[in-house]
Amino acid sequence: MKKIAKISFNRLQVMFSEFFGLGRAVTMSAVIFTALVVVSAVFWFFYSAPPSTIVISTGQEGTMFHRNAKKYAEILKRKNVTLKILTSSGSEENLKRLADPNVHVDIGFVQGGIADRVKADNLVSLGSIAYQPIYVFYRGDKPVELLSQLKGKRVAVGASGSGAQILAKKLLSMNGIEPGGETQLLEIDSDDAAKEMLAGKIDAIFLMSESAEGKTIRTLMRAPQVHLYNFIQADGYVRRIHYLNKLELPRGSLNFGKNLPAENVSLVGPSIELIARNDLHPALSDLLLEAAREVHGRRGLLRKQGEFPAPHEREYPISEDAQRYYKSGKSFLYRALPYTLASLLSRLLVAFVPMLVILIPGIKIIPKIYRWRINLGIYRWYRALLGVEQELVGELTPQKHEELRERIDYIEQVVNGMRVPASFAEQFYVLRGHIGFVRERLMRKSQSADAV
């Protein structure tokens, strides 16, 4: 095998020498350069492949976060991408997972207003995907018009780490209700809190769809003696809390027959963002936004047709890939071809076009540099030979004759020892002929001087 490899390399060297004028060292350099470029391109081709599995951090099973993630998974499955779903307590836990490099999570649903609770510089937003109102239910015969009226009551604010709890405590604090005071703030799971409320054990409950099942909210809507709080100060809350939106739940929109709700209800709530790590593959970013558009782009109770997803920048910057998607949509390849084929061609273009851009000029310039070096060596001895010939013009003494003859002998000796590729044979033999020509002139000059 070694002998065959040696013969193959020798043939390669002969080919380069004959066609490009390259010697052994330069041939080796050209082969190594070519191999490095090709290996780099192949490495990048495989390295840049989008992963076939990504992980999303959602909410508890049955919540809006979890249901939406399952819809995303079905859509991505059509593109041969697996979306692994991790349940969580809500937005804060999702954010902590994304910020922790030791946790394998790629994307997550995060409500606005909690970014300051987790330090993370490696996260970007793919845009807002929905509004998430906070529902406040209370018991009693008398209407509650202000949240301050809950003072001294037993109030469930949601499980620890949930977005509902974070926003509930902020809203209550703005109304003079703080933990540890006369008001009992109960940090219990939304579904358990709803059962407690229906049993008459608590007076009010804050719910958000990230941590409460849809059927839980509908059950409370229909329950006697349980009322949905109307945020009559919604405009003021939105002005004071920058990430809140004012939302309107129209009369009868939940059930026309039972007229639920019985009047127009003002709500407040943040928007939900699809947060990702900043190294998310561009192809997956497009896929996720396509899924978000399919899931959230339709008209809903609290959103207009085509309102989401939207590049609303909140706590995290919109990623460059998402900005490009919102501006011009998917790239041509992904619009025209199936995802798998488009991904393959895209990587081929990214990996091998730069390879050709580097390789072709490199292959062209190496022979030029080598030929320039060989020519420079030949021209060097032409300069030396020209110096000898110019000294033949004057008087030729025996000492000068001997000196010039020795210089010609030295030039001839060095030139005869030069290793020149076959493609330079013509210049080489012309140089040797000119050496003989100058030697002959020296002999004639010497004979003429002797005759005189």
QUISUL-V272470 format. One line per field, one symbol per residue. ss: DSSP state (A for helix, B for strand, O for the rest). phi: phi as a letter, one per 40 degrees, with the letter a starting at -180 (. if undefined). A space follows every 10 residues. Layout:
ss->???
phi->???
This chain:
ss->OAAAAAAAAA AAAAAAAAAO OOOAAAAAAA AAAAAAAAAA AAAAAAAOOO OOBBBBBOOO OOBAAAAAAA AAAAAAAOOO OBBBBBOOOO AAAAAAAAAO OOOOOOBBBB BOOOAAAOOO OOBBBBBBBB BBBBBBBBBO OOOOOOAAAA OOOBBBOOOO OOAAAAAAAA AAAOOOOOOO OOOBBBOOOA AAAAAAAAOO OOOBBBBBOO OOBAAAAAAA AAOOOBBBOO OOOAAAAAAA OOOBBBBBBO OOOOBOOOOB OOOOBBBBBB BBBBBBBOOO OAAAAAAAAA AAAAAAOOOB OOBOOOOOOB OOOOOOOBOA AAAAAAAAOO OAAAAAOOAA AAAAAAAAAA AAAAAAAAAA AAAAAAAAAA AAAAAAAAAA AAAAAAAAAA OOOOOOOAAA AAAAAAAAAA AAAAAAOOOO OAAAAAAAAA AAAAAAAAAA AAAAAAAAAA AO
phi->.ccccccccc cccccccccb gbccccdccc ccdccccccc ccdcdccccc ccbbbbcbac cgcddccccc cdccccccbg bcbcbbcaci dccdcccccc ccbcbbaacb ccgbcccbca bbbbbchcba cbcccbbabh cccccbcccc cgccbcbhcd gccccccccc ccccbgbbcg cccccccbdd cccccccccg cbbaabbbcc bbcdcccccc ccccgbbccc ccbdcccccc bcccbcbbbc dgccacccfb ccacbcbbac ccbccbccbc cdccdccccc cccccbcccb cbaccgcbca cccbcbcccc ccdccccbgc cdccccbddc cccccccccc cccdcccccc cccccccccc cccccccccd cccccccccc cccccbcdcc dccccccccc cccccccccb cdcbdccccc cccccccccc cccccccccc cc
